Amino acid sequence: MQHEQAGTGGRDETEPIDVSRVVDAYHSLRPDPGDLRQRVVFGTNGHRGSALAAAFNDDHIAAISQAVVEYRAAQGVTGPLFLGADPHALSEPARITALEVFAANGVAVLQDAPGAFTPTPAVSHAVLAHNLRHGGRAPADGVVITPSHNPPGDGGFKYNEPHGGPASTTATAWIERRANELLAAGLSQVRRVPYARAQDADTTGRFDFLGAYVDDLSSVLDLEAVRASGIRIGADPLGGASVAYWGRIAERYGLDLTVLNERTDPAWRFLAPDHDGQLRTDCSSPHTMAPLTARRDRYDVTVANDADADRHSIVTPDGGLLPANHYLAVAVPYLHAHRDGWPAAAGIGKSVVTSGLVDRVTAELGRPLVEMPVGFKWFTEGLRTGQLCWGGEESAGASFLRRDGSVWTTDKDGIVPALLAAEIIAVTGSSPSELWNGITERLGRPSYVRVDTPAGPQEKAALGRLTADRLPGGRLAGEDVESVLTHAPGSGTPLGGIKVTTRNAWFAARPSGTENVQKVYAESFLGPDHLDRVLEEAREMVEKAIRA
């Protein structure tokens, strides 16, 4: 049931969370290493949790940071560690904890100016630029302290390897295991110095993430075309880490760009509540984005980012909020037509739960489709080597190559795809919404849904182990089943769930890595009624298979 305040605008008059209580819990609560709910758990992209639930506390970050120190040493990573953080209430105390551990271990750390916030793509860009300049000698890596778009009371910690992207499952499994060993040993093997010493250490330095990132944007986007067109852009950082970036971009490139909100607030009081009444910087949510959608006529395009700016949102006057799946299907053919420097054989990467319209667009272009498991980490190597020119997810995460075909970022970048929408309008004269309508007239109009349902640990484990032979029947919603996937075609790695495809529809089911829910995605090119039938039969099919 939808919360009564969903999408109703900011709640400046209330205190959504008690920030002091959350921060106090970070320092005072000690996790029980024997309680699975209080251990370090790396999901799709990092460890996340609530300090109040003893799932994201000083002990966790000290243990994870020490584990990162040991992992990078074992891998021969001897260069600097680029450290970033977003405006969540727990990000600053977690940054302090991490720096205390890194400094005690002699790790060279480069961080932003005091009080500045650092988007995820700026960290990825910095890691890659350093490693390219040094030719692989003394490689650098990075950490971003953020729970992404999650509610203001949550905390998160992400590790990026020298390839610039999210850590591999091998790396996160090692770090997770070692961090839990350190917790179980009472942190006796964690090295740490007081914060004042860490700040003054010879190994602690400053890096201008904002300048390095913004000054390089013209290598990936045609911002001269955007400037010359004079189109009006509205940009809302939603109180997140990109808050200082949009104004600098407007100034640096002479764009008619208005920053719609320059405030940050660890309680995020100015956000519109999401469907369940929670405050999230989920720029894909129609409820969170309702205030921007209501003002869509003021600009030729309005864009937004989540808390760490690794997700994008596009709002147009004619179409309102453009779902991420729709925008990906527009961006891919536009870039294919306007990036002469891209390798002709480079593939289009998409997650298995991204719209099948991307498959149809990619086939029309004659480029390889590379379908990966959920998680941007699966696109990292392809983007780094140029085997992929694009990687995109239904959750509004994407990145793509520079205009000359070289790597830009290997982590999700919410700023660049947002600016690409302005380039598309400037170059084509059409909005992404108009272009999507044209594509669907030619290739079919999909209906798409994702539904999360409660699932305990046993159900989640059973779903993760499903095999094709356990699914009953060879038909789905009146069509023959053409494929049943338990491994991603692009990588051969397990999906951690299952995907069933017919000629005009598909569904996928997978367990959440951090919550007690199972996620069911479904899409149909035969209309909303057929989609309902696909979803209903998918639930029955998965439930029978799990209980068999």
Helices and strands as residue ranges (DSSP letters): H 19-28, G 36-38, E 42-43, E 46-50, H 58-74, E 81-85, H 91-104, E 109-111, H 120-133, E 141-145, E 154-160, H 169-184, H 195-200, E 204-206, H 209-215, G 217-219, H 223-229, E 233-236, H 245-253, E 257-259, H 290-294, G 296-298, E 301-305, E 312-316, E 320-322, H 324-338, E 347-351, H 356-365, E 369-372, G 376-379, H 380-385, E 388-393, E 397-400, H 415-428, H 432-443, E 447-454, H 457-464, G 468-470, E 475-476, E 479-480, E 483-487, E 494-501, E 505-511, E 517-524, H 528-547
